[in-house]
Amino acid sequence: DKLWAAYRLKEAYKKLLVATDEMVKSQFIEMFGNPLSLNQKNELKRLGECCILNPRRPNIALCDTDKVSFIPMPAVSEDGYLVDMTDEEYGKVKKGFTYFENNDVLFAKITPCMENGKGAIVHGLTNGIGMGSTEFHVLRPINGISSPYWLLALTRMPIFRERAAKNMSGTGGQKRVSASYLDHFMVGLPAMEEQRRFEAIYRQADKSKFELKQCIENIDKVIKSLING
């Protein structure tokens, strides 16, 4: 009985996790409208005007032995989080990888990662610098114009990804979304105040999800001990 009760509770928490995700998506639509609709609440802008796409690397005052964060594709989850990163010597990763900074948004451009929703806001980078997979596009928020949370939510919307999938180029498993597609994607740009309101909702949902995941982990421990007991 205890075991079944634990399983039922775990399923209930998992449903709550899904519901929290759906709430964030519906909140986005409610506040900003469907990003693919021709009838937008806000003035249409190119996405390339709302953020800096694939920003150039500045001259970095780092030695080759200094540490930076390294983020390969598996370190970004399909539900919008940075799940892992390692420190690497700058000299080892300064060539042949994608550069980004804290608060940048990563967007997986290659199939099937793009369709699966891989993307995240990066933060907590060693020395404020990250290097990662060349299969990421980087969207950098512009102060006073865009919030990383609005950019992440927009680029993770299933309808956004479905449209992007239709505009991929390449063959087979090497299909990619081009920077040009993102640059020219037309979107209604909300006022910064609205974006900040949405960010507060997103962060609160994140907190709830973190607590739900902890509850699920604890239930898993209980289930294990009941089975082993």
C-alpha positions in Angstrom: 0.0 0.0 0.0 2.8 2.4 0.9 4.6 1.6 -2.3 1.5 2.3 -4.5 0.8 5.5 -2.6 4.4 6.6 -3.3 4.0 5.8 -7.0 0.7 7.7 -7.2 2.2 10.7 -5.4 5.2 10.6 -7.9 2.8 10.6 -10.9 0.9 13.5 -9.4 4.1 15.6 -9.0 5.1 14.7 -12.6 1.7 16.0 -13.8 2.2 19.2 -11.9 5.6 19.6 -13.6 4.0 19.3 -17.0 1.2 21.7 -16.0 3.7 24.3 -14.8 5.4 24.2 -18.2 2.1 24.5 -20.0 1.2 27.5 -17.7 4.3 29.4 -18.8 3.5 28.7 -22.5 -0.1 29.8 -22.1 1.0 32.9 -20.1 3.3 33.8 -23.0 0.5 33.6 -25.5 -1.9 35.4 -23.2 0.5 38.3 -22.7 2.2 38.6 -26.1 -0.1 36.7 -28.5 0.8 33.9 -30.9 4.2 34.8 -32.3 3.3 33.3 -35.7 0.0 35.3 -36.1 -0.1 38.1 -38.6 -2.2 40.1 -36.1 0.3 41.1 -33.4 -0.4 43.0 -30.2 3.0 44.8 -30.5 5.0 46.4 -33.2 6.6 43.9 -35.5 10.4 43.8 -35.5 13.0 41.4 -36.9 14.3 39.1 -34.2 17.7 40.4 -35.2 16.7 43.9 -34.0 15.5 42.5 -30.7 18.8 40.8 -29.8 22.4 40.5 -30.9 22.7 37.3 -32.9 25.9 35.3 -32.6 27.8 38.2 -31.1 31.5 38.6 -32.0 34.1 37.7 -29.4 35.7 40.8 -27.9 39.4 41.0 -27.2 39.6 38.9 -24.1 42.3 39.7 -21.5 42.8 36.0 -20.6 45.8 33.8 -20.6 45.6 30.4 -22.3 45.8 28.8 -18.8 42.9 30.8 -17.4 39.7 28.8 -16.9 36.4 29.4 -18.8 33.1 27.4 -18.8 32.7 24.8 -21.5 29.2 23.8 -22.6 28.7 20.9 -25.1 25.3 20.1 -26.6 24.5 17.4 -24.0 24.9 20.0 -21.2 21.7 21.8 -22.4 18.4 20.0 -21.6 15.3 19.7 -23.8 13.2 21.5 -21.2 15.2 24.7 -21.3 18.0 24.4 -18.7 21.7 24.3 -18.4 22.3 21.0 -16.7 26.0 20.7 -16.7 29.2 22.6 -17.5 32.9 22.0 -17.0 35.9 24.3 -16.7 38.4 24.2 -19.5 41.6 26.2 -20.1 40.9 29.1 -22.4 43.8 28.1 -24.7 42.2 24.7 -25.4 38.8 26.0 -26.4 39.4 29.4 -27.8 39.3 28.1 -31.4 36.6 26.1 -33.1 33.8 26.7 -30.5 30.9 29.1 -30.0 31.5 32.1 -27.7 28.9 33.4 -25.2 28.5 35.4 -21.9 26.3 35.4 -18.9 22.6 36.0 -19.7 23.0 35.0 -23.3 20.4 32.5 -24.7 21.6 29.3 -26.5 19.5 27.9 -29.3 20.3 24.5 -30.7 20.3 24.9 -34.5 20.9 21.2 -35.6 18.3 18.4 -36.0 17.0 16.8 -33.8 18.2 19.0 -30.9 16.4 22.0 -32.4 13.0 20.2 -32.8 13.4 18.7 -29.3 13.6 22.2 -27.7 17.2 22.4 -26.6 18.0 25.9 -25.4 18.9 27.7 -22.2 19.9 31.0 -20.5 23.6 30.7 -19.5 24.7 32.0 -16.1 27.4 31.4 -13.6 30.1 31.2 -16.2 33.7 31.0 -15.0 35.4 34.4 -15.6 32.0 35.4 -17.2 32.9 33.5 -20.4 31.6 30.4 -22.0 32.7 28.4 -25.0 30.5 25.6 -26.4 29.2 23.5 -29.3 29.3 25.1 -32.8 25.7 23.9 -33.1 24.4 26.7 -30.9 23.1 30.0 -32.1 23.6 32.7 -29.4 20.9 35.3 -28.8 22.2 38.2 -26.6 19.5 40.4 -25.0 19.8 44.1 -25.7 19.5 46.2 -22.5 16.2 48.0 -22.4 14.9 46.1 -25.5 14.8 42.4 -24.6 14.9 40.1 -21.6 16.7 36.7 -21.8 13.5 35.0 -20.4 11.3 36.4 -23.2 13.9 35.4 -25.8 14.2 31.9 -24.3 10.4 31.4 -24.1 9.9 32.6 -27.6 12.5 30.4 -29.2 11.4 27.4 -27.1 7.7 27.7 -28.1 6.7 24.5 -30.0 5.1 26.6 -32.8 8.3 28.6 -33.2 10.4 25.4 -33.5 7.9 23.8 -35.9 8.2 26.8 -38.2 12.0 26.8 -37.9 12.1 23.1 -38.8 10.3 23.9 -42.1 13.1 26.4 -42.9 16.1 24.2 -42.1 18.7 23.7 -44.8 21.1 20.7 -45.3 20.5 17.0 -45.7 19.5 14.2 -43.4 20.9 14.4 -39.9 22.8 17.6 -40.8 19.9 19.9 -41.2 20.3 23.3 -39.5 18.4 26.5 -38.8 20.4 29.4 -40.3 21.3 32.6 -38.5 19.6 34.4 -41.4 16.3 32.7 -40.6 16.4 33.8 -36.9 17.6 37.3 -38.0 14.6 37.8 -40.3 11.9 36.2 -38.1 9.3 38.8 -37.6 8.0 39.1 -34.0 5.8 41.5 -32.0 8.3 43.2 -29.5 6.6 43.7 -26.1 7.5 46.7 -23.9 10.3 46.0 -21.4 7.9 46.3 -18.5 5.7 43.5 -20.0 8.8 41.3 -20.5 9.8 41.9 -16.9 6.4 40.8 -15.7 6.7 37.7 -17.8 10.2 37.1 -16.4 8.8 37.2 -12.8 6.2 34.5 -13.7 8.9 32.4 -15.5 11.3 32.6 -12.5 8.5 31.7 -10.1 7.5 28.7 -12.3 11.2 27.7 -12.3 11.3 27.7 -8.5 8.1 25.6 -8.3 9.6 23.1 -10.8 12.8 22.9 -8.8 10.8 22.1 -5.7 8.7 19.5 -7.5 11.8 17.8 -8.9 13.2 17.6 -5.4 10.0 16.0 -4.1 10.2 13.4 -7.0 13.8 12.6 -6.0 12.8 12.2 -2.4 9.9 9.9 -3.4 12.3 7.8 -5.5 14.4 7.3 -2.4 11.4 6.2 -0.4 10.3 3.8 -3.2 13.8 2.4 -3.3 13.9 1.9 0.5 10.4 0.3 0.5 11.5 -2.2 -2.3 14.8 -3.0 -0.6 13.2 -3.1 2.9 
